[in-house]
Amino acid sequence: MLLSFNKFINISLTLTQCLNIILQKYAFPKDVIALTTNRAVKNFKVLRLDIRRGRILNDFITHFPDFYVIEISSNDDFLEFWEEIFDYHEYLLNSRGKFLFIGKDFSPRYHQTVTKYFLTNSIFMDTESRMIYTIDLYVDGIFQRNGGRKVILGKCDEEFQEYNNFYNLTIPKKGEKHEIKSTSVEIALFTFSSNILHSEEGEVVYESISLREGDEIVPCDSVVSFILDPDMWLVIALFLVVLGLLIFLDSKKPKNYPPGPKWLPLFGSALKVLKERKRTGYLYVATAEMSKKYGPVVGLKVGKDLLVIVYGAQAMREFLLSDDLAGRPTGPFFEMRTWGKRLGIMLTDSDFWHEQRRFILKQLKEFGFGRRNMSHMIEEEAGHMISDIKSAMNNNGSLITDMESIFGIHVLNTLWTMLAGIRYNSQDKGLKQLQGILGELFTQIDMVGAPFSHFPVLRFIAPELSGYKMYVKTHQLIWDFINKELKRHKETHNPDDPRDLMDVYINILKSPERKSTFTEDQLLAICLDMFMAGSETTNKSLGFMFLYLLKHPEVQKKAQEEIDQVVGKERLPSLGDRINMPYLESCVIETLRVFSGRAFTIPHRAMKDTHLNGYFIPKDSIVIANLHGVHMGEESGFDDPFEFRPERHMTNGKLKPVPDSFIPFGFGKHRCLGEALARANLFLLTATMLQNFDFSVPPGHKISMECTDGVTPGPKPFKALITLRTK
């Protein structure tokens, strides 16, 4: 007769508890037990294997970033370990005629008996199923032997040793429960805990049965899927009702919230924003068009986040000067980058931010932000850049190259010299790869977050598509890069001779009087902010500069004439020349305009319920300004705002004052602290390049003015023909 459904469940429960104890005590030597226990605890805190599913979760789990689910990440290694054990025993079986688990303290007859029982009752188990079954029982035993259940399981162990049929390895019978009371208690506890919240996949009924006395007959071959406690259906129903009510209330806009698209349950206005973004190609264009429809302040809800877009010049000024809106956003997207804490200077606020910003500005001024030091540092890096390009040229003095690869490491060096007192070779493959990964990440997320930040569940069900996996991976690589430099500084640190900001910070960390805001994690977070914000934005600004110089060769020629007249050929340009080169400076201003005109400010957070432009802004709303309107839109005050015309910033051969609405580096308390370095880099690197080379479109290539969308805008990859200037 085929094994009945009830009998199968009862036998499975009994076998589970028996094997949990026996496998751990008798199957392996102690050193193997210690090793497998450690690996099991590491790998199976979340993942649960069983007879039917086996590896089914494994492929899904591998998509989770190692940083956040370290318990799961080495599951494959654990399975390989067990495969080695089973391969070994299969070898013994084939070569010696003995069965699984040969050991002096464990009789192979047990496994033979169990296997025979399964085969007798037509339950087929291949090698992989046996292995997974054993792993499941073993791991389950590891966890269940912890805490208060240790006592019960200890008594179970004693009972089975006393049980007169134990060494004959027969299955305990239902009538013998009184002889193994502790084991019965353990099984009862196991069943009770399973009944509370336990669901199963469909089970095949091998014989027409009644699950409980008086219940209807379940026909043979039926598939039964059930929740063991019937009362759970009521709990689930109530839960769904409450959830539906919360979702409905969540789709209601707060009173006097800024106008905007309709909100849908769960999604808010996310689908509308996504639709407009796909239609226009860019988030800044999509929100600009919404502003034309709804006004200078647009109220959105993206997933769980209230998001306010500020577009008009007057509303933008009110926003950037408001103390109530001077906070920085919180949540996984903004805090995961710094180990789940609010650290750094770019995304912190209040007293913590004030203290750290004041310290950094003071130290950077000493190590490079001072005018003379900064000029010398950038001039030196510009010289290295020119040498690298010349050495890569062919015999004809020309080179066709991807322009986005020219500036990256050189821009980083001007910043990293101040932070860590070191410069990197422009051919450093590891650093180039890191910058490439960072650039790719910046196209998958944007200034207001990412899909996984607005819809947190996406971290678990779509970690790759939501950008979560790459976000974590990129930050992990940058952390490793910065940590390596911090380790080098610690090993070579001299408290009496600080070389850079990192050395000064280490001195403070070692001081008994240091304030609580100064920590090693905060130092790493500062470097992270500088690395990501400083190098990325300046590099893309330089990309825009040379893209427009290729499109407008007349602008390039005019700038070169000014450089030749003021600087000549005998020396490199310096910051001191800037006052005498208004046309090149106007090129820098125009580049900043077309770059930031496609960008948003760093997001702010409402620190309490407040108002903006007459509208109610709830506490913790994310508020962000779209700079397109004041730099390239109707309120910019510029004729032909989409054209690159440096002359618009000049009158009678001199620079004109920029309008108050021109704020490429922000405005108010959170104005970018790297503004001076960014402007100096743009001016000096451009001047040095134009002094030495001509730039033109390579034969067979076309110039595309399309840009990338993301955190910071940038031109799509383009090539230039660089030739050595001979005149």
ABEGO torsion letter per residue (X at the ends): XBBBAAAAAAAAAAAAAAAAAAAAAAABBAAAAAAAAAAAAAAAAABBBBAAAEAAAAAAAAABBAAABAAAAAAAAAAAAAAAAAAAAAAAAAAAGBBBGBBAABBAAAAAAAAAAAAAAGBBBBAAAAAAAAAAAAAAAAAAABEAAAAAAAAAAAAAAABAAAAAGBBBBAAAAAABAAAAAAAAAAAAAAAABBBBBBBBBABBBBABBGBBBBBBGBBBBBBABAAAAAAAAAAAAAAAAAAAAAABBBBGBBBEBBBBBGAEAAAAAAAAAAAAGBAAAAAAAAAAAAEABBBBBBEABBBBBBABAAAAAAAAABAAAABBBBEAAAAAABGGBBBEAAABBEAAAAAAAAAAAAAAAAAGABAAAAAAAAAAAAAAAAAAAAAABBAAGBBBBBAAAAAAAAAAAAAAAAAAGBBBBAABAAAAAAAAAAAAAAAABBAAEBAAAABAAAAAABAAAAGAAAAAAAAAAAAAAAAAAAAAAAAABBAABBABAAAAAAAAAABAABBAABBAAAAAAAAAAAAAAAAAAAAAAAAAAAAAAAABAAAAAAAAAAAAAAAEAABBBBAAAAAABAAAAAAAAAAAAAAAAABBBBBBBBABBBBBGGBBBBBGBBBBBBAAAAAABAAAGBBGAABBBAAAABBGGBBBBBBAABBAAEBEAABBAAAAAAAAAAAAAAAAAAAABBBBBBBGBBBBABBBBEABBBBBBBBBBBBBBAX
